[in-house]
Amino acid sequence: MKTRLSNLYEKLRSSYWFIPGLMALGAVSLFIVFGVLDRRWGYVMVHVAWLIGNEPDGARAFLSTVAGSTITVTGVVFSITIVALSLASQQFGPRLLTNFMRDRANQVVFGSFIATYLYCLLVLRTIHGSGSGGFVPQLSLLFGFLLAVLSVAVLIFFIHHVAYSIQAMTVIANVSEELQRAIIRDYPEYDTNIPKGWRQALRPGELPENFDSAAQPIRADRSGYLQAVNIYNLLNFAVAHDLLLRLELRPGNFATRGAPLAWVWTAEGVWTAELGSTINEAFIIGSKRSYEQDIEHLISQLVEVAVRALSPGINDPFTATNCIDYLGSALCEMARRRLPTPWHFDGEDRLRLITRPQTFEGALAAAVDQIRQYGRQDVAVTIRLLEMLATILPNTRTEEQRRALVRQAAMIERNSHDSIVAEEDRRDVRERYLAFFETLEENFGLCGDLN
């Protein structure tokens, strides 16, 4: 349930209608509240009616002007938003459009103009009569005046915010911040106690010998990206029905309809379709990748910005190196933390669930591979990649992490032999490569073992 609620929250956050819709409902509620106040205590405002006028004709003209100008500005705001999305799609890639759609500031600006227009329209229909004998809702009119002033301030803020939000550094920093939050949220500190039910390795005999032959598949009922898996529910379900589950996919992988999502082994060999249907409900499949449990999705967004910056049409190595810096910061944080184990046990220390967790090696490959391949001829990018790997080294906790860094450094250095023409540039790359191994030897003394 928690996983589904989180997924629903992300969908609502990414929608461009939810907050404006709530603000429109708020405008209707305020219209009702001020309407009641006007009928009970509106006569008090007669003494200060000079602020906005107390004649029905003047009130109608004022509200009509505010409503008309507000809906016009709303169209302009919508047009500016579309232009900004188009520019962002061309420069940063279509997958980053979700970040702009999730921007609360844009949603609030759009909603404030819609709410002001709707409020003025509703108040306008309550004014009746003409001259001194007509009815003018003074409190409602005063609040409409305040909304009009607020709308001017919101418009100024919106112009500044759009100009700021489409800058490359802003986009990169926002994605990096989201990535850092996801790492801190999903992975515990390395020095803390191992979470309950985790173990780094299996003991002999804990995995049934007939698992591969006796396990039953849980097949996907639709095609799409696996957005989230409710590990907690799967583990409890396995304990309650004496099962052993092994997941075939992890969040971010593409699931094909009819392909196995997981394999289920039952202690007594009893299997029913109802069990399979219940297990299938723990997997959330959608048309696109989600931020919920997919660290590599956030990494790939920074990589996409870097790769586009390295394309011949843009040729912006500065943006690429900025992406490398932020990727290095995220990988440093990831290396300092304890990554999930694939083995999950119940309270009696019995194996119940085998997952496919995110690994440091996989995250490193997702961050480096494409930038290394597309930026192999760019000396600045090549050097920055090697410097990034050297920065990550002191933060590593395991030999497997250091081996992955060594492999990446070796591939980067080999690429420079054929891709970089100038001998001086190749020498600079070689110096950074040797500096990487000096850092490795100074911190761990493993240069000879890992090279």
C-alpha positions as CSV (number, residue, x, y, z in Angstrom):
1,M,0.0,0.0,0.0
2,K,2.8,2.4,0.9
3,T,4.5,1.8,-2.5
4,R,1.3,2.4,-4.4
5,L,0.6,5.6,-2.4
6,S,4.1,6.8,-3.2
7,N,3.7,6.0,-6.8
8,L,0.3,7.9,-6.8
9,Y,2.0,10.8,-5.2
10,E,4.7,11.0,-7.9
11,K,2.0,10.9,-10.6
12,L,0.1,13.7,-9.0
13,R,3.3,15.7,-8.5
14,S,4.1,15.2,-12.2
15,S,0.6,16.3,-13.4
16,Y,0.1,19.8,-14.4
17,W,-3.5,19.9,-13.4
18,F,-3.6,18.7,-9.8
19,I,-2.4,21.9,-8.0
20,P,-4.3,24.3,-10.4
21,G,-7.4,22.2,-9.8
22,L,-7.1,22.4,-6.1
23,M,-6.5,26.2,-6.3
24,A,-9.6,26.5,-8.5
25,L,-11.6,24.6,-5.9
26,G,-10.1,27.0,-3.3
27,A,-11.4,30.0,-5.3
28,V,-14.9,28.6,-5.3
29,S,-14.7,28.0,-1.5
30,L,-13.5,31.6,-1.0
31,F,-16.3,32.9,-3.1
32,I,-18.8,31.1,-0.9
33,V,-17.1,32.2,2.4
34,F,-16.9,35.9,1.3
35,G,-20.4,35.7,0.0
36,V,-21.7,34.7,3.5
37,L,-19.6,37.4,5.1
38,D,-20.9,40.0,2.7
39,R,-24.5,39.2,3.6
40,R,-23.9,39.4,7.3
41,W,-21.3,42.1,7.8
42,G,-20.8,43.7,4.4
43,Y,-22.4,46.9,5.5
44,V,-19.3,47.6,7.6
45,M,-17.3,48.0,4.4
46,V,-19.4,50.8,3.1
47,H,-17.2,53.3,5.1
48,V,-14.1,52.1,3.2
49,A,-15.8,51.5,-0.2
50,W,-13.7,54.3,-1.6
51,L,-10.9,51.7,-2.0
52,I,-12.6,50.1,-4.9
53,G,-15.9,51.9,-5.3
54,N,-19.4,51.0,-4.2
55,E,-21.4,51.4,-7.4
56,P,-22.6,48.2,-9.2
57,D,-21.5,49.5,-12.6
58,G,-18.0,50.3,-11.3
59,A,-17.7,46.9,-9.5
60,R,-18.8,45.1,-12.7
61,A,-16.2,47.0,-14.7
62,F,-13.5,46.3,-12.2
63,L,-14.2,42.5,-12.0
64,S,-14.6,42.3,-15.8
65,T,-11.3,43.9,-16.3
66,V,-9.5,41.7,-13.8
67,A,-11.1,38.5,-15.1
68,G,-10.4,39.4,-18.8
69,S,-6.8,40.4,-18.2
70,T,-6.2,37.4,-16.0
71,I,-7.4,34.8,-18.5
72,T,-5.3,36.6,-21.2
73,V,-2.2,36.4,-19.0
74,T,-3.0,32.8,-18.3
75,G,-2.8,32.1,-22.1
76,V,0.5,33.9,-22.2
77,V,1.8,31.9,-19.2
78,F,0.7,28.7,-20.9
79,S,2.5,29.7,-24.1
80,I,5.7,30.6,-22.3
81,T,5.6,27.2,-20.5
82,I,5.2,25.4,-23.8
83,V,8.2,27.3,-25.3
84,A,10.3,26.5,-22.2
85,L,9.3,22.8,-22.4
86,S,10.2,22.8,-26.1
87,L,13.6,24.4,-25.5
88,A,14.3,22.0,-22.6
89,S,13.4,19.0,-24.7
90,Q,15.8,20.0,-27.4
91,Q,18.7,20.9,-25.2
92,F,18.4,18.4,-22.3
93,G,16.2,15.6,-23.7
94,P,12.5,14.7,-23.5
95,R,13.0,12.6,-20.4
96,L,13.8,15.7,-18.4
97,L,10.4,17.2,-19.3
98,T,9.0,15.4,-16.2
99,N,11.2,17.6,-14.0
100,F,9.7,20.7,-15.5
101,M,6.2,19.3,-15.1
102,R,6.9,18.5,-11.5
103,D,8.0,22.1,-10.8
104,R,5.6,23.3,-8.0
105,A,6.3,26.9,-8.8
106,N,5.0,26.6,-12.4
107,Q,1.9,24.7,-11.2
108,V,1.2,27.4,-8.5
109,V,1.6,30.2,-10.9
110,F,-0.8,28.6,-13.4
111,G,-3.2,27.8,-10.7
112,S,-3.2,31.3,-9.2
113,F,-4.3,32.9,-12.5
114,I,-7.0,30.3,-13.0
115,A,-8.2,30.8,-9.4
116,T,-8.3,34.6,-9.8
117,Y,-10.2,34.4,-13.0
118,L,-12.7,31.9,-11.6
119,Y,-13.2,33.9,-8.4
120,C,-13.8,37.2,-10.2
121,L,-16.3,35.5,-12.6
122,L,-18.3,34.1,-9.7
123,V,-18.3,37.4,-7.8
124,L,-19.4,39.2,-10.9
125,R,-22.6,37.3,-11.2
126,T,-23.6,38.3,-7.6
127,I,-23.7,42.0,-8.4
128,H,-27.2,43.2,-9.3
129,G,-29.0,46.5,-9.7
130,S,-27.5,49.8,-10.6
131,G,-26.9,53.1,-8.9
132,S,-27.0,53.4,-5.1
133,G,-29.8,50.9,-4.8
134,G,-27.8,48.0,-6.2
135,F,-26.0,45.2,-4.3
136,V,-22.2,45.2,-4.3
137,P,-20.4,42.5,-2.2
138,Q,-17.7,44.7,-0.7
139,L,-15.7,42.1,1.0
140,S,-15.6,39.8,-2.0
141,L,-14.7,42.8,-4.2
142,L,-11.9,43.8,-1.9
143,F,-10.5,40.3,-1.9
144,G,-10.7,40.3,-5.7
145,F,-8.6,43.5,-5.7
146,L,-6.0,41.7,-3.5
147,L,-5.9,38.8,-5.9
148,A,-5.4,41.1,-8.9
149,V,-2.4,42.7,-7.1
150,L,-1.1,39.3,-6.2
151,S,-1.4,38.1,-9.8
152,V,0.9,41.0,-10.9
153,A,3.6,39.8,-8.4
154,V,3.1,36.2,-9.5
155,L,3.6,37.2,-13.1
156,I,6.9,38.9,-12.3
157,F,8.1,35.9,-10.3
158,F,7.1,33.5,-13.1
159,I,9.1,35.3,-15.8
160,H,12.2,35.2,-13.5
161,H,11.6,31.6,-12.5
162,V,11.3,30.4,-16.1
163,A,14.5,32.2,-17.2
164,Y,16.3,30.6,-14.2
165,S,14.9,27.1,-14.5
166,I,15.9,26.4,-18.1
167,Q,19.6,27.2,-17.5
168,A,21.8,24.2,-17.8
169,M,23.3,24.5,-14.3
170,T,19.9,24.8,-12.7
171,V,18.7,21.6,-14.5
172,I,21.8,19.7,-13.5
173,A,21.7,20.8,-9.9
174,N,18.0,20.0,-9.5
175,V,18.5,16.4,-10.9
176,S,21.6,15.9,-8.7
177,E,19.7,17.1,-5.6
178,E,16.9,14.6,-6.4
179,L,19.5,11.8,-6.9
180,Q,21.3,12.6,-3.6
181,R,17.9,12.5,-1.8
182,A,17.1,9.1,-3.3
183,I,20.5,7.7,-2.3
184,I,20.1,9.0,1.3
185,R,16.5,7.7,1.5
186,D,17.1,4.2,0.1
187,Y,20.5,3.3,1.5
188,P,21.5,3.3,5.2
189,E,24.8,4.5,6.5
190,Y,27.5,1.9,6.1
191,D,28.6,2.1,9.8
192,T,25.1,1.5,11.1
193,N,23.8,-2.0,12.0
194,I,22.8,-4.3,9.2
195,P,19.0,-3.9,8.7
196,K,16.9,-6.7,10.0
197,G,16.5,-9.6,7.6
198,W,19.7,-8.7,5.6
199,R,22.6,-11.0,5.1
200,Q,25.5,-10.6,2.7
201,A,25.9,-14.3,1.8
202,L,24.0,-17.6,1.9
203,R,24.9,-20.6,3.9
204,P,25.1,-24.1,2.3
205,G,21.6,-25.6,1.9
206,E,19.6,-22.4,2.4
207,L,18.6,-22.3,-1.3
208,P,16.6,-25.4,-2.2
209,E,18.3,-27.7,-4.6
210,N,15.2,-28.1,-6.7
211,F,14.4,-24.4,-6.9
212,D,15.1,-24.1,-10.6
213,S,13.0,-27.1,-11.5
214,A,10.1,-26.7,-9.1
215,A,9.6,-22.9,-9.0
216,Q,6.5,-21.5,-10.7
217,P,6.7,-18.2,-12.7
218,I,4.7,-15.1,-11.9
219,R,4.2,-13.6,-15.3
220,A,3.6,-9.9,-16.2
221,D,0.0,-9.1,-17.1
222,R,1.1,-6.1,-19.2
223,S,4.1,-4.6,-20.9
224,G,5.9,-1.6,-19.5
225,Y,8.6,-0.4,-17.1
226,L,8.7,-1.9,-13.7
227,Q,8.3,1.3,-11.6
228,A,8.2,-0.2,-8.0
229,V,8.1,-3.4,-6.1
230,N,6.6,-3.7,-2.7
231,I,9.3,-5.8,-1.0
232,Y,7.7,-5.5,2.4
233,N,4.4,-7.1,1.2
234,L,6.2,-9.8,-0.8
235,L,8.3,-10.8,2.3
236,N,5.3,-10.9,4.6
237,F,3.3,-12.9,2.0
238,A,6.2,-15.4,1.6
239,V,6.3,-15.9,5.4
240,A,2.6,-16.3,5.7
241,H,2.4,-19.0,2.9
242,D,5.8,-20.6,3.5
243,L,7.2,-19.5,0.1
244,L,10.5,-18.6,-1.4
245,L,10.4,-15.8,-4.1
246,R,13.1,-14.8,-6.5
247,L,12.6,-11.6,-8.5
248,E,13.7,-11.5,-12.2
249,L,13.5,-7.8,-12.6
250,R,14.3,-4.7,-10.6
251,P,12.7,-1.2,-10.9
252,G,13.7,0.4,-14.1
253,N,13.8,-2.8,-16.1
254,F,11.3,-3.4,-19.0
255,A,8.7,-6.1,-18.4
256,T,7.3,-7.9,-21.4
257,R,3.7,-9.2,-21.1
258,G,3.9,-12.9,-20.3
259,A,7.5,-12.8,-19.3
260,P,8.4,-13.9,-15.7
261,L,8.5,-11.1,-13.1
262,A,9.4,-13.6,-10.4
263,W,9.7,-17.3,-9.5
264,V,7.9,-18.9,-6.6
265,W,9.0,-22.0,-4.8
266,T,6.6,-23.6,-2.3
267,A,7.7,-25.9,0.4
268,E,4.9,-28.4,-0.2
269,G,4.7,-27.9,-3.9
270,V,1.1,-26.6,-3.6
271,W,0.4,-23.7,-6.0
272,T,-2.8,-21.9,-6.9
273,A,-3.7,-19.1,-9.3
274,E,-4.9,-16.9,-6.4
275,L,-1.4,-16.9,-5.0
276,G,0.1,-15.8,-8.3
277,S,-2.5,-13.0,-8.6
278,T,-1.8,-11.7,-5.1
279,I,2.0,-11.7,-5.8
280,N,1.5,-9.9,-9.1
281,E,-0.2,-7.0,-7.2
282,A,3.1,-6.2,-5.6
283,F,4.6,-5.1,-8.9
284,I,3.7,-1.7,-10.3
285,I,4.2,-1.5,-14.1
286,G,3.8,1.8,-16.1
287,S,4.6,3.3,-19.4
288,K,7.7,5.1,-18.2
289,R,10.4,4.8,-15.6
290,S,9.8,6.3,-12.1
291,Y,11.9,8.0,-9.5
292,E,10.5,5.9,-6.7
293,Q,13.0,3.0,-6.6
294,D,15.1,3.5,-9.7
295,I,18.4,5.2,-8.9
296,E,19.7,4.6,-12.4
297,H,16.9,6.6,-13.9
298,L,18.1,9.7,-12.2
299,I,21.7,8.9,-13.2
300,S,20.7,8.4,-16.8
301,Q,19.1,11.9,-16.8
302,L,22.4,13.5,-15.9
303,V,24.2,11.3,-18.4
304,E,21.7,12.3,-21.1
305,V,22.4,16.0,-20.5
306,A,26.2,15.3,-20.8
307,V,25.9,13.2,-23.9
308,R,23.7,15.8,-25.6
309,A,26.2,18.5,-24.7
310,L,29.0,16.4,-26.4
311,S,27.0,16.1,-29.6
312,P,28.5,17.9,-32.7
313,G,25.4,20.2,-32.9
314,I,25.9,21.5,-29.4
315,N,29.6,20.9,-28.6
316,D,29.4,22.1,-25.0
317,P,32.1,20.2,-22.9
318,F,31.6,22.6,-20.0
319,T,28.1,21.3,-19.4
320,A,29.3,17.7,-19.8
321,T,32.0,18.3,-17.1
322,N,29.5,19.8,-14.8
323,C,27.4,16.6,-15.1
324,I,30.5,14.5,-14.4
325,D,31.1,16.5,-11.2
326,Y,27.6,15.9,-9.9
327,L,27.7,12.3,-10.9
328,G,30.9,11.9,-9.0
329,S,29.4,13.5,-5.9
330,A,26.4,11.1,-6.1
331,L,28.7,8.0,-6.5
332,C,30.8,9.1,-3.6
333,E,27.7,9.2,-1.4
334,M,26.6,5.8,-2.8
335,A,30.0,4.3,-2.1
336,R,29.8,5.4,1.6
337,R,26.5,3.6,2.1
338,R,25.4,0.1,2.6
339,L,23.7,-1.2,-0.6
340,P,20.8,-3.7,-0.2
341,T,21.6,-7.4,-0.2
342,P,19.7,-9.8,-2.6
343,W,19.0,-12.2,0.3
344,H,16.1,-11.5,2.7
345,F,15.2,-13.7,5.7
346,D,12.3,-14.0,8.0
347,G,12.4,-13.8,11.8
348,E,13.5,-17.4,12.0
349,D,16.5,-16.8,9.7
350,R,14.9,-18.7,6.8
351,L,15.4,-17.4,3.3
352,R,12.2,-16.0,1.9
353,L,13.0,-13.5,-0.8
354,I,15.8,-13.0,-3.4
355,T,15.8,-9.6,-5.1
356,R,17.9,-7.9,-7.8
357,P,19.1,-4.8,-5.9
358,Q,21.0,-1.9,-7.3
359,T,24.8,-2.4,-7.2
360,F,27.5,0.2,-7.1
361,E,29.1,-1.4,-10.1
362,G,25.9,-1.0,-12.1
363,A,25.4,2.6,-11.0
364,L,29.0,3.4,-11.9
365,A,28.6,1.8,-15.4
366,A,25.4,3.8,-15.9
367,A,27.2,7.0,-15.0
368,V,30.4,6.5,-17.0
369,D,29.9,4.2,-20.0
370,Q,28.0,6.5,-22.4
371,I,30.0,9.6,-21.4
372,R,33.2,7.7,-22.0
373,Q,32.0,6.4,-25.3
374,Y,30.7,9.7,-26.7
375,G,33.4,11.9,-25.2
376,R,36.4,9.8,-26.1
377,Q,37.8,12.4,-28.4
378,D,37.3,15.3,-25.9
379,V,40.4,15.7,-23.7
380,A,38.7,17.8,-21.0
381,V,35.9,15.2,-20.6
382,T,38.4,12.3,-20.5
383,I,40.5,14.0,-17.9
384,R,37.5,14.9,-15.8
385,L,36.3,11.3,-15.8
386,L,39.6,10.1,-14.5
387,E,39.6,12.8,-11.9
388,M,36.1,11.8,-10.9
389,L,37.1,8.1,-10.4
390,A,40.1,9.2,-8.3
391,T,37.7,11.3,-6.1
392,I,35.4,8.3,-5.6
393,L,38.2,5.9,-4.6
394,P,38.7,7.1,-0.9
395,N,35.0,6.6,-0.3
396,T,34.8,3.0,-1.4
397,R,34.2,0.2,1.2
398,T,34.7,-3.0,-0.7
399,E,37.3,-4.5,-3.1
400,E,34.5,-5.0,-5.7
401,Q,33.9,-1.3,-5.8
402,R,37.5,-0.5,-6.3
403,R,37.8,-3.2,-9.0
404,A,34.9,-1.5,-10.9
405,L,36.7,1.9,-10.7
406,V,39.9,0.4,-12.0
407,R,38.1,-1.2,-14.9
408,Q,36.5,2.1,-15.9
409,A,39.8,4.0,-15.6
410,A,41.6,1.4,-17.7
411,M,38.9,1.7,-20.5
412,I,39.1,5.5,-20.4
413,E,42.9,5.3,-20.8
414,R,42.8,2.8,-23.6
415,N,40.3,4.9,-25.5
416,S,42.7,7.8,-25.4
417,H,45.3,5.9,-27.4
418,D,43.3,5.9,-30.6
419,S,40.9,8.8,-30.1
420,I,43.1,11.6,-29.0
421,V,45.5,12.8,-31.7
422,A,47.9,15.2,-30.0
423,E,50.8,13.5,-28.1
424,E,50.7,16.2,-25.4
425,D,47.0,15.5,-24.7
426,R,47.6,11.8,-24.5
427,R,50.4,12.5,-22.0
428,D,48.0,14.6,-19.9
429,V,45.5,11.7,-19.9
430,R,48.2,9.3,-18.9
431,E,49.3,11.5,-16.0
432,R,45.7,11.5,-14.6
433,Y,45.5,7.8,-15.1
434,L,48.7,7.3,-13.1
435,A,47.5,9.7,-10.5
436,F,44.4,7.5,-10.1
437,F,46.5,4.5,-9.2
438,E,48.6,6.6,-6.9
439,T,45.4,7.5,-5.0
440,L,44.5,3.9,-4.9
441,E,47.8,2.8,-3.5
442,E,47.9,5.6,-1.0
443,N,44.5,4.7,0.4
444,F,44.4,0.9,0.1
445,G,47.8,-0.4,-1.1
446,L,46.1,-2.5,-3.7
447,C,47.6,-1.2,-6.9
448,G,49.4,-4.4,-7.8
449,D,46.4,-6.6,-6.9
450,L,43.8,-4.7,-8.9
451,N,45.6,-3.4,-11.9
